[in-house]
């Protein structure tokens, strides 16, 4: 295992959880990336201490990832994981120099986010038949929340009943690094929350988290993905995940003329750059409108 004296990889992972408050999904990604790198330098360079890692080893690893057809986006994520780990070692005075200082991100073509067209979203919301029971109500509330608020799936899984301020038509979200934000909600969600929590109370569920599995435990990421995939199956989009509904939320707001700074706050983005990807979809929409409606568009 990569370590300097007594600073081990496990301690860094624990730091991400307890001090940085990273989501389970992010922590898992960091752990997977770092343990993969750990195995690589042991197998190819017979090194198992972070102090022996240099930039050439890292470049060699990146080249292998590329040769294995890993996307540039995924490679850059692994570089970020590695950079964070070595920064942690330096911060704890276990290492003097970061071998990633000369390592630049791999150039990656920017892709516009995939989203669901408004008419398809109307079909999902209005025409799908939900099971007429507690878990059917759960599924309906999940789809409504993801589309109407744009929250991340980790944020949804961490929701508790106390996070809803129904009289104010607001919901409190704890985002990345436990940063709090408030998002408005409408009457449809309020009615669903009331119905769902009523049914949950009648079942005498003790789980504190709002959403639960069939065994009444906290809803898992796997089960959430299955629920969303089920109800998005009527669309022709390639990916059917909770994050697609987040993209859809933001894109539809932008298409209706929402201010990009307001969208940024609703999404919980730290930088405006992260929100600007949704402006590209809006520009494409404007081009189509121009081409169809303006007499001199050709």
Rosetta silent file (secondary structure, phi, psi, omega in degrees, C-alpha in Angstrom):
SEQUENCE: XXXXXXXXXXXXXXXXXXXXXXXXXXXXXXXXXXXXXXXXXXXXXXXXXXXXXXXXXXXXXXXXXXXXXXXXXXXXXXXXXXXXXXXXXXXXXXXXXXXXXXXXXXXXXXXXXXXXXXXXXXXXXXXXXXXXXXXXXXXXXXXXXXXXXXXXXXXXXXXXXXXXXXXXXXXXXXXXXXXXXXXXXXXXXXXXXXXXXXXXXXXXXXXXXXXXXXXXXXXXXXXXXXXXXXXXXXXXXXXXXXXXXXXXXXXXXXXXXXXXXXXXXXXXXXXXXXXXXXXXXXXXXXXXXXXXXXXXXX
SCORE:     score description
SCORE:     0.000 S_00000001
   1 L     0.000  139.895  177.467    0.000    0.000    0.000 S_00000001
   2 L   -62.864  126.544  176.706    1.181    3.511   -0.795 S_00000001
   3 E  -158.519  157.705  170.214    2.342    5.143    2.406 S_00000001
   4 E  -123.309  117.674 -174.196    4.809    7.578    3.950 S_00000001
   5 L    51.918 -108.191 -176.242    5.772    6.474    7.430 S_00000001
   6 L  -110.875    8.081  179.340    2.323    5.940    8.964 S_00000001
   7 E   -88.097  108.136 -176.488    0.227    7.918    6.504 S_00000001
   8 E  -107.809  165.586 -179.621   -1.704    5.314    4.533 S_00000001
   9 H   -59.385  -37.456  179.376   -4.169    5.487    1.702 S_00000001
  10 H   -60.385  -34.383  179.957   -6.954    4.438    4.062 S_00000001
  11 H   -68.551  -36.216  177.655   -6.297    7.529    6.177 S_00000001
  12 H   -65.903  -43.291  178.660   -6.703    9.759    3.126 S_00000001
  13 H   -61.777  -41.856  177.708  -10.010    8.090    2.258 S_00000001
  14 H   -63.990  -35.254  176.473  -11.191    8.583    5.831 S_00000001
  15 H   -62.772  -40.853  178.397  -10.147   12.250    5.551 S_00000001
  16 H   -62.731  -35.318 -177.457  -12.351   12.654    2.467 S_00000001
  17 H   -78.433  -50.445 -170.422  -15.302   11.234    4.385 S_00000001
  18 H   -84.958  -31.210 -176.540  -14.932   12.860    7.802 S_00000001
  19 L  -107.548  -38.819 -179.818  -13.375   16.229    6.983 S_00000001
  20 L   -87.888  -17.739  178.556  -14.131   16.954    3.344 S_00000001
  21 L    57.045   40.427  177.332  -17.620   15.409    3.549 S_00000001
  22 L   -71.226  153.380  178.952  -17.390   14.018    0.030 S_00000001
  23 L   -68.570  160.369  178.291  -20.297   11.918   -1.201 S_00000001
  24 H   -57.746  -40.152 -179.868  -20.103    8.117   -1.129 S_00000001
  25 H   -61.970  -45.530 -179.012  -19.925    8.098   -4.922 S_00000001
  26 H   -66.900  -42.896  179.482  -16.955   10.504   -4.995 S_00000001
  27 H   -61.590  -41.891  178.411  -15.092    8.683   -2.229 S_00000001
  28 H   -62.096  -40.945  179.481  -15.545    5.385   -4.049 S_00000001
  29 H   -63.940  -46.633  178.260  -14.179    6.916   -7.258 S_00000001
  30 H   -58.896  -46.981 -177.725  -11.106    8.335   -5.476 S_00000001
  31 H   -61.891  -43.922  179.779  -10.449    5.033   -3.726 S_00000001
  32 H   -62.497  -45.396 -179.191  -10.765    3.033   -6.950 S_00000001
  33 H   -61.649  -46.852 -174.948   -8.431    5.368   -8.856 S_00000001
  34 H   -69.955  -38.475  178.834   -5.755    5.414   -6.167 S_00000001
  35 H   -70.798  -30.161  174.572   -5.749    1.684   -5.556 S_00000001
  36 H   -65.516  -42.995  178.446   -5.474    1.128   -9.301 S_00000001
  37 H   -66.478  -38.760  178.771   -2.416    3.401   -9.403 S_00000001
  38 H   -57.569  -45.827  179.520   -1.003    1.648   -6.351 S_00000001
  39 H   -66.259  -35.853 -176.913   -1.160   -1.723   -8.103 S_00000001
  40 H   -65.644  -50.126 -176.755    0.329   -0.261  -11.263 S_00000001
  41 H   -70.086  -25.110  176.073    3.521    1.182   -9.738 S_00000001
  42 H   -72.233  -42.206 -176.747    4.008   -1.991   -7.720 S_00000001
  43 H   -72.809  -38.639 -172.024    3.641   -4.211  -10.788 S_00000001
  44 H   -99.014  -25.708 -176.512    5.660   -2.104  -13.245 S_00000001
  45 H  -124.666   -1.275 -178.888    8.178   -0.289  -11.041 S_00000001
  46 L    53.763   43.389  177.924    8.272   -2.425   -7.885 S_00000001
  47 L  -118.644  141.045  177.654    7.496    0.673   -5.774 S_00000001
  48 L  -137.746   15.012  175.419    5.091    0.814   -2.870 S_00000001
  49 E  -122.686  138.125 -176.715    5.913    4.115   -1.190 S_00000001
  50 H   -61.024  -30.667 -177.938    4.596    7.489   -2.314 S_00000001
  51 H   -66.188  -19.325 -178.936    8.000    9.117   -1.851 S_00000001
  52 H   -91.883   -4.695 -178.240    9.382    6.952   -4.670 S_00000001
  53 L   -79.608  134.173  176.196    6.745    8.025   -7.200 S_00000001
  54 L  -125.980  174.026 -175.480    7.920   10.462   -9.887 S_00000001
  55 H   -64.848  -32.156  179.479    6.296   12.236  -12.813 S_00000001
  56 H   -64.405  -38.658  177.756    7.617    9.729  -15.361 S_00000001
  57 H   -63.558  -40.930 -179.245    5.806    6.892  -13.588 S_00000001
  58 H   -66.748  -42.681  177.604    2.596    8.888  -13.635 S_00000001
  59 H   -61.861  -38.700  179.115    2.957    9.704  -17.331 S_00000001
  60 H   -62.748  -41.175  178.230    3.567    6.026  -18.033 S_00000001
  61 H   -63.113  -44.119  179.667    0.362    5.162  -16.170 S_00000001
  62 H   -61.795  -40.595  178.819   -1.588    7.769  -18.140 S_00000001
  63 H   -63.342  -39.715  179.092   -0.248    6.345  -21.395 S_00000001
  64 H   -66.449  -39.675  178.186   -1.369    2.863  -20.404 S_00000001
  65 H   -61.015  -41.575  179.062   -4.833    4.136  -19.525 S_00000001
  66 H   -66.290  -41.917  178.778   -5.033    5.776  -22.939 S_00000001
  67 H   -63.287  -27.855  178.368   -3.804    2.617  -24.703 S_00000001
  68 L   -85.535   12.275  174.644   -6.588    0.727  -22.908 S_00000001
  69 L    67.842   24.738  174.734   -9.084    3.088  -24.599 S_00000001
  70 L   -73.111  139.222 -177.127  -10.102    4.857  -21.410 S_00000001
  71 L   -66.376  152.473  178.412  -11.750    8.175  -22.232 S_00000001
  72 H   -59.757  -34.899  178.310   -9.830   11.407  -21.631 S_00000001
  73 H   -60.791  -44.330 -179.958  -12.564   12.481  -19.235 S_00000001
  74 H   -69.860  -37.897  177.172  -12.001    9.383  -17.073 S_00000001
  75 H   -61.680  -43.641  179.948   -8.222    9.774  -17.231 S_00000001
  76 H   -63.464  -34.616  176.616   -8.503   13.356  -16.018 S_00000001
  77 H   -63.552  -39.379  179.413  -10.638   12.214  -13.100 S_00000001
  78 H   -67.973  -36.376  176.496   -7.899    9.777  -12.083 S_00000001
  79 H   -63.059  -41.696  177.724   -5.301   12.548  -12.324 S_00000001
  80 H   -61.210  -43.060  178.923   -7.458   14.676  -10.008 S_00000001
  81 H   -60.332  -46.310 -179.109   -7.658   11.797   -7.514 S_00000001
  82 H   -65.763  -41.673  179.874   -3.898   11.319   -7.554 S_00000001
  83 H   -61.441  -41.286 -179.643   -3.235   15.056   -7.277 S_00000001
  84 H   -65.071  -38.929  179.925   -5.499   15.306   -4.234 S_00000001
  85 H   -65.104  -46.080 -179.120   -3.738   12.406   -2.510 S_00000001
  86 H   -69.800  -31.861  174.873   -0.250   13.834   -2.970 S_00000001
  87 H   -63.500  -38.643  177.976   -1.478   17.267   -1.904 S_00000001
  88 H   -62.776  -42.540  179.487   -2.766   15.611    1.271 S_00000001
  89 H   -63.857  -41.402  178.677    0.651   14.075    1.936 S_00000001
  90 H   -65.840  -42.842  179.030    2.388   17.426    1.477 S_00000001
  91 H   -58.484  -35.278  179.913   -0.161   19.147    3.713 S_00000001
  92 L   -91.441   13.561  176.390    0.633   16.601    6.444 S_00000001
  93 L    57.301   33.850  177.014    4.367   17.181    5.938 S_00000001
  94 L  -101.470   -7.362 -178.540    4.879   13.615    4.809 S_00000001
  95 L  -151.059  144.886 -177.227    6.131   14.634    1.384 S_00000001
  96 L   -97.820  -34.319 -173.828    8.027   17.673    0.119 S_00000001
  97 L  -128.185  136.481  179.448    7.361   17.668   -3.616 S_00000001
  98 L   -89.870  116.071 -177.834    4.229   16.845   -5.605 S_00000001
  99 L   -69.129   -5.617 -179.815    5.146   14.667   -8.628 S_00000001
 100 L   -95.373    4.350 -178.218    2.001   15.894  -10.413 S_00000001
 101 L   -59.402  -33.662 -177.800    3.174   19.503  -10.703 S_00000001
 102 L   -99.222    6.358 -179.740    4.276   18.927  -14.300 S_00000001
 103 L   -94.991  117.889 -179.712    1.337   16.681  -15.170 S_00000001
 104 L   -98.231  153.945  176.300   -1.315   18.492  -17.207 S_00000001
 105 L   -61.004  148.269  176.834   -4.884   17.320  -17.796 S_00000001
 106 L   -74.263  135.709 -179.576   -5.431   15.346  -20.976 S_00000001
 107 L   -63.055  130.344 -177.708   -7.161   17.422  -23.637 S_00000001
 108 L  -131.879  131.744  178.467  -10.783   16.440  -23.797 S_00000001
 109 L   -69.624  133.774 -179.050  -13.406   17.570  -26.262 S_00000001
 110 L   -76.022  129.744  178.616  -16.283   19.304  -24.509 S_00000001
 111 L  -108.955  137.972  173.453  -19.585   17.539  -24.911 S_00000001
 112 L   -67.950  140.215 -178.407  -22.929   19.185  -24.532 S_00000001
 113 L   -65.007  141.167  176.678  -24.871   17.529  -21.721 S_00000001
 114 L   -76.102  136.759  178.568  -27.515   14.999  -22.741 S_00000001
 115 L  -144.945  166.994 -179.296  -31.026   16.004  -21.724 S_00000001
 116 L   -95.922  133.706  178.607  -34.642   14.994  -22.282 S_00000001
 117 L   -63.279  152.413 -175.739  -36.805   17.101  -24.576 S_00000001
 118 H   -59.093  -40.900 -179.165  -39.698   18.904  -22.888 S_00000001
 119 H   -66.699  -34.683  176.638  -42.369   16.906  -24.712 S_00000001
 120 H   -70.381  -36.356  178.094  -40.711   13.639  -23.677 S_00000001
 121 H   -66.399  -36.000  176.262  -40.460   14.860  -20.098 S_00000001
 122 H   -62.461  -38.391  178.395  -44.182   15.646  -20.170 S_00000001
 123 H   -63.428  -44.442  179.914  -44.814   12.056  -21.259 S_00000001
 124 H   -62.024  -45.474 -175.791  -42.762   10.709  -18.382 S_00000001
 125 H   -72.678  -43.106 -169.299  -44.462   12.919  -15.816 S_00000001
 126 H   -95.853  -29.843 -169.636  -48.045   12.777  -17.038 S_00000001
 127 H  -109.525  -12.941 -179.945  -48.587    9.497  -18.843 S_00000001
 128 L   -72.899  143.050  177.808  -46.534    6.843  -17.088 S_00000001
 129 L   -91.833  118.717  176.725  -48.452    4.474  -14.850 S_00000001
 130 L   -95.642  145.245  177.182  -46.989    4.318  -11.371 S_00000001
 131 L   -58.372  133.597 -176.411  -47.768    1.406   -9.087 S_00000001
 132 L   -84.307   63.276  177.479  -50.673    2.364   -6.844 S_00000001
 133 L  -152.276 -173.520 -176.622  -48.894    1.609   -3.572 S_00000001
 134 H   -57.715  -45.815 -176.276  -46.281    3.042   -1.204 S_00000001
 135 H   -74.954  -24.727  171.839  -43.329    2.267   -3.471 S_00000001
 136 H   -67.017  -40.508  175.777  -45.184    3.618   -6.477 S_00000001
 137 H   -63.958  -40.176  177.159  -45.605    6.890   -4.578 S_00000001
 138 H   -58.755  -48.958 -178.061  -41.909    6.763   -3.712 S_00000001
 139 H   -61.905  -42.026 -179.226  -40.911    6.338   -7.350 S_00000001
 140 H   -63.567  -42.842  179.101  -43.163    9.168   -8.498 S_00000001
 141 H   -64.319  -39.085  178.897  -41.756   11.518   -5.860 S_00000001
 142 H   -60.840  -49.027 -179.382  -38.197   10.596   -6.865 S_00000001
 143 H   -62.704  -44.340  178.831  -38.811   11.417  -10.549 S_00000001
 144 H   -60.331  -45.924 -176.861  -40.583   14.663   -9.673 S_00000001
 145 H   -65.246  -46.136 -178.260  -37.820   15.772   -7.308 S_00000001
 146 H   -61.112  -41.372 -178.410  -34.938   14.995   -9.645 S_00000001
 147 H   -78.441  -38.533 -173.650  -36.552   16.865  -12.531 S_00000001
 148 H   -83.719  -14.841 -178.419  -38.079   19.762  -10.572 S_00000001
 149 H  -122.012  -21.417 -179.738  -35.053   20.537   -8.399 S_00000001
 150 L    71.893   18.649 -177.526  -32.009   19.273  -10.332 S_00000001
 151 L   -73.016  154.105  177.672  -30.472   17.761   -7.213 S_00000001
 152 L   -73.147  158.653 -177.161  -27.686   15.193   -7.444 S_00000001
 153 H   -66.910  -32.745  176.750  -28.514   11.586   -6.653 S_00000001
 154 H   -65.362  -36.178  178.015  -26.323   11.634   -3.539 S_00000001
 155 H   -67.091  -39.652  178.256  -28.251   14.689   -2.351 S_00000001
 156 H   -65.470  -43.050 -178.296  -31.546   12.927   -2.951 S_00000001
 157 H   -65.821  -24.505 -179.205  -30.441    9.796   -1.090 S_00000001
 158 L   -92.181   -0.094 -179.055  -29.453   11.910    1.929 S_00000001
 159 L   -63.889  142.874  172.827  -32.785   13.748    2.152 S_00000001
 160 E  -124.871  160.202 -178.511  -34.738   13.586    5.390 S_00000001
 161 H   -58.096  -32.316 -178.327  -38.302   14.641    6.071 S_00000001
 162 H   -70.230  -10.183  179.259  -36.993   17.555    8.152 S_00000001
 163 H   -81.474   -7.973  179.481  -35.329   19.021    5.045 S_00000001
 164 E   -98.043  125.224  173.695  -38.731   19.981    3.628 S_00000001
 165 E  -109.320   82.783 -169.742  -40.259   23.312    4.619 S_00000001
 166 H   -65.133  -35.831 -179.728  -43.652   22.728    3.070 S_00000001
 167 H   -66.381  -28.614  178.813  -45.290   25.925    4.334 S_00000001
 168 H   -93.838   -5.342 -176.182  -42.499   27.928    2.689 S_00000001
 169 L    57.578   49.839 -177.842  -42.464   25.710   -0.413 S_00000001
 170 E  -136.288  156.901  173.767  -38.751   25.084    0.061 S_00000001
 171 E  -133.564  137.594  179.166  -36.356   22.181    0.390 S_00000001
 172 E   -96.371  129.767 -178.754  -32.958   22.250    2.069 S_00000001
 173 E  -119.923  135.208  171.862  -30.151   20.476    0.246 S_00000001
 174 E  -104.533  109.135 -175.743  -26.704   19.596    1.563 S_00000001
 175 L   -90.097 -152.967 -179.889  -24.428   19.478   -1.464 S_00000001
 176 H   -60.821  139.060 -178.746  -20.772   18.755   -1.965 S_00000001
 177 H    57.951   30.272  175.282  -18.674   19.402    1.134 S_00000001
 178 H    61.621   24.651  176.977  -21.933   19.817    3.101 S_00000001
 179 L   -73.554  127.430 -175.375  -22.622   23.178    1.491 S_00000001
 180 E   -91.829  140.369  172.427  -26.238   24.081    2.169 S_00000001
 181 E  -144.384  157.734 -179.404  -28.627   25.587   -0.366 S_00000001
 182 E  -112.783  132.511 -179.634  -32.377   26.186   -0.526 S_00000001
 183 E  -123.474  134.025  177.457  -34.452   25.202   -3.572 S_00000001
 184 E   -72.024  149.767  176.367  -38.090   26.161   -4.190 S_00000001
 185 L  -131.889  156.574 -177.363  -40.665   23.400   -4.747 S_00000001
 186 L   -99.791 -179.244 -175.673  -44.174   23.436   -6.180 S_00000001
 187 H   -65.574  -33.645  179.912  -47.553   22.158   -5.044 S_00000001
 188 H   -62.391  -43.814  178.488  -47.260   18.828   -6.877 S_00000001
 189 H   -67.845  -40.718  179.463  -44.143   17.909   -4.931 S_00000001
 190 H   -58.831  -45.307  179.142  -45.648   19.166   -1.675 S_00000001
 191 H   -63.668  -40.266  179.374  -48.709   16.939   -2.164 S_00000001
 192 H   -66.736  -40.329  178.562  -46.511   13.952   -3.014 S_00000001
 193 H   -62.263  -43.536  179.668  -44.292   14.503    0.034 S_00000001
 194 H   -62.189  -45.056 -179.419  -47.344   14.633    2.289 S_00000001
 195 H   -65.639  -44.178 -177.632  -48.789   11.463    0.777 S_00000001
 196 H   -65.793  -46.956 -178.799  -45.470    9.593    0.842 S_00000001
 197 H   -67.131  -31.131  176.280  -44.565   10.516    4.432 S_00000001
 198 H   -64.649  -47.738  179.387  -48.092    9.629    5.553 S_00000001
 199 H   -64.746  -38.346  179.525  -47.809    6.163    4.007 S_00000001
 200 H   -63.565  -40.282  179.188  -44.297    5.749    5.407 S_00000001
 201 H   -66.095  -38.895  179.715  -45.553    6.556    8.921 S_00000001
 202 H   -65.032  -28.167  177.781  -48.403    4.056    8.572 S_00000001
 203 L   -83.172   -3.053  179.545  -45.820    1.364    7.756 S_00000001
 204 L    58.799   40.711  178.525  -43.942    2.264   10.975 S_00000001
 205 L   -74.731  132.616 -178.081  -40.657    2.729    9.087 S_00000001
 206 L   -99.613  -13.237  179.889  -37.827    3.772   11.423 S_00000001
 207 L   -59.325  128.252 -176.101  -35.259    4.672    8.761 S_00000001
 208 L   -72.616  -34.615  178.991  -34.419    8.365    9.118 S_00000001
 209 E   -64.634  148.508 -175.369  -33.614    8.926    5.443 S_00000001
 210 L   -64.815  -48.273 -174.409  -36.622    9.882    3.347 S_00000001
 211 L   -98.567  138.317 -174.184  -36.324    7.238    0.630 S_00000001
 212 E  -132.050  157.709  172.916  -36.125    3.539    1.434 S_00000001
 213 L   -78.539  178.075  178.912  -35.658    0.161   -0.230 S_00000001
 214 L   -64.518  -23.034  177.862  -38.259   -2.603   -0.138 S_00000001
 215 L   -92.085   11.825  176.648  -36.680   -3.918    3.081 S_00000001
 216 L    72.817   12.029  173.746  -37.159   -0.432    4.661 S_00000001
 217 L   -87.455  169.539  179.598  -33.419    0.330    4.684 S_00000001
 218 E   -56.346  132.786 -178.644  -31.956    3.520    3.222 S_00000001
 219 L   -56.984  131.458 -177.653  -32.470    3.570   -0.557 S_00000001
 220 L   -87.777  160.317  176.697  -29.311    2.412   -2.316 S_00000001
 221 H   -61.383  -40.987 -179.742  -27.639    4.030   -5.327 S_00000001
 222 H   -60.239  -45.273 -179.784  -28.216    0.834   -7.311 S_00000001
 223 H   -67.202  -38.040  177.477  -31.942    0.830   -6.575 S_00000001
 224 H   -61.251  -45.438  179.212  -32.228    4.542   -7.379 S_00000001
 225 H   -59.867  -39.227  179.776  -30.565    3.965  -10.756 S_00000001
 226 H   -65.891  -40.850 -179.811  -33.010    1.122  -11.485 S_00000001
 227 H   -62.328  -48.417 -178.160  -36.014    3.279  -10.631 S_00000001
 228 H   -65.017  -43.282  179.764  -34.912    6.129  -12.881 S_00000001
 229 H   -60.008  -38.055  179.935  -33.981    3.797  -15.741 S_00000001
 230 H   -60.505  -46.503 -173.636  -37.425    2.199  -15.538 S_00000001
 231 H   -85.815  -15.313  175.824  -39.314    5.456  -15.937 S_00000001
 232 L   -93.298    0.883 -175.683  -36.956    6.970  -18.510 S_00000001
 233 L   -66.897  -16.248  179.438  -37.233    3.892  -20.734 S_00000001
 234 L   -77.031  -11.387 -179.464  -39.937    5.590  -22.833 S_00000001
 235 L   -93.280  165.226 -179.700  -37.334    8.052  -24.147 S_00000001
 236 L   -99.107    6.331 -179.134  -34.779    7.434  -26.882 S_00000001
 237 L   -67.424  147.976 -175.686  -31.823    8.918  -25.006 S_00000001
 238 L   -69.008  -43.809 -178.487  -28.794    6.659  -24.717 S_00000001
 239 L  -102.260  136.149 -179.132  -28.205    7.204  -21.002 S_00000001
 240 L  -127.639   80.819 -174.186  -31.020    6.869  -18.501 S_00000001
 241 L  -132.060  164.362  176.469  -29.637    8.014  -15.170 S_00000001
 242 H   -56.076  -33.278 -177.098  -30.530   10.439  -12.364 S_00000001
 243 H   -68.488  -26.138  176.024  -27.890   12.848  -13.660 S_00000001
 244 H   -62.909  -37.192  178.233  -29.750   13.113  -16.972 S_00000001
 245 H   -68.994  -30.624  174.493  -32.680   14.597  -15.059 S_00000001
 246 H   -66.822  -44.884  176.122  -30.286   17.123  -13.501 S_00000001
 247 H   -60.434  -40.644 -178.386  -29.110   18.096  -16.991 S_00000001
 248 H   -64.897  -44.398  177.080  -32.735   18.292  -18.102 S_00000001
 249 H   -54.186  -51.252 -176.437  -33.692   20.547  -15.187 S_00000001
 250 H   -67.602  -43.215 -177.981  -30.895   23.009  -15.968 S_00000001
 251 H   -64.920  -42.670  179.741  -31.384   22.972  -19.738 S_00000001
 252 H   -65.256  -37.072  175.614  -35.120   23.561  -19.528 S_00000001
 253 H   -61.924  -46.905 -178.725  -34.562   26.495  -17.168 S_00000001
 254 H   -64.730  -39.753 -179.843  -32.024   28.032  -19.538 S_00000001
 255 H   -64.955  -26.106  178.949  -34.265   27.442  -22.544 S_00000001
 256 L   -91.322    7.024  173.867  -37.046   29.339  -20.780 S_00000001
 257 L    93.685   14.214  179.085  -34.755   32.317  -20.211 S_00000001
 258 L   -64.441  144.489  177.794  -33.570   31.726  -16.640 S_00000001
 259 L   -68.318  134.833 -174.870  -30.535   33.767  -15.587 S_00000001
 260 H   -62.283  -30.691  178.661  -27.409   31.618  -15.622 S_00000001
 261 H   -68.838  -35.227  177.101  -26.364   32.848  -12.168 S_00000001
 262 H   -68.788  -39.447  177.517  -29.682   31.687  -10.729 S_00000001
 263 H   -63.554  -40.499  177.470  -29.268   28.305  -12.397 S_00000001
 264 H   -56.509  -45.338 -178.593  -25.769   28.094  -10.918 S_00000001
 265 H   -67.804  -40.631  179.975  -27.156   28.624   -7.407 S_00000001
 266 H   -63.798  -37.347 -179.614  -29.954   26.099   -7.885 S_00000001
 267 H   -78.936  -17.999 -177.885  -27.488   23.455   -9.072 S_00000001
 268 L    76.957   27.202  177.220  -25.042   24.166   -6.260 S_00000001
 269 L   -75.608  142.800  176.930  -22.138   24.783   -8.633 S_00000001
 270 L   -81.935  -32.719 -178.256  -19.059   26.442   -7.169 S_00000001
 271 L  -122.094  151.754  178.718  -17.975   27.992  -10.457 S_00000001
 272 H   -67.714  -28.618 -178.740  -19.905   29.553  -13.308 S_00000001
 273 H   -57.462  -37.576 -179.513  -17.875   27.489  -15.782 S_00000001
 274 H   -66.219  -29.294 -178.301  -19.656   24.334  -14.636 S_00000001
 275 H   -84.889  -25.561 -173.598  -23.033   25.921  -15.407 S_00000001
 276 L   -65.227  -17.099  178.551  -22.076   27.356  -18.781 S_00000001
 277 H   -61.739  -26.519 -179.026  -22.313   23.954  -20.480 S_00000001
 278 H   -78.297  -18.591  177.078  -26.093   24.380  -20.425 S_00000001
 279 H   -68.190  -29.284 -179.719  -25.848   27.628  -22.373 S_00000001
 280 H   -63.905  -40.113  177.659  -24.598   25.628  -25.382 S_00000001
 281 H   -63.958  -38.000  179.543  -27.865   23.721  -25.548 S_00000001
 282 H   -64.967  -41.419  178.634  -29.746   27.002  -25.417 S_00000001
 283 H   -61.554  -42.104  178.357  -27.662   28.405  -28.274 S_00000001
 284 H   -62.782  -38.070  178.176  -28.436   25.342  -30.394 S_00000001
 285 H   -63.790  -42.738  179.564  -32.133   25.834  -29.654 S_00000001
 286 H   -64.419  -37.812  177.402  -31.897   29.482  -30.727 S_00000001
 287 H   -61.860  -42.225  179.918  -30.177   28.450  -33.958 S_00000001
 288 H   -65.146  -42.143  178.329  -33.001   26.042  -34.734 S_00000001
 289 H   -62.169  -43.754  179.861  -35.619   28.689  -34.011 S_00000001
 290 H   -61.191  -45.709 -178.189  -33.752   31.165  -36.196 S_00000001
 291 H   -63.889  -36.494 -176.832  -33.449   28.683  -39.052 S_00000001
 292 H   -81.301  -30.312 -169.045  -37.124   27.771  -38.907 S_00000001
 293 H  -108.295  -27.612 -174.489  -38.624   31.212  -38.376 S_00000001
 294 L   -86.872  131.390 -176.735  -36.423   33.876  -39.935 S_00000001
 295 L   -65.455  -19.477 -178.625  -37.028   34.588  -43.666 S_00000001
 296 L  -113.564   28.418 -175.967  -33.321   35.278  -44.278 S_00000001
 297 L   -76.535  -21.917 -177.386  -31.894   32.389  -42.256 S_00000001
 298 L   -83.538    0.000    0.000  -30.591   30.481  -45.298 S_00000001
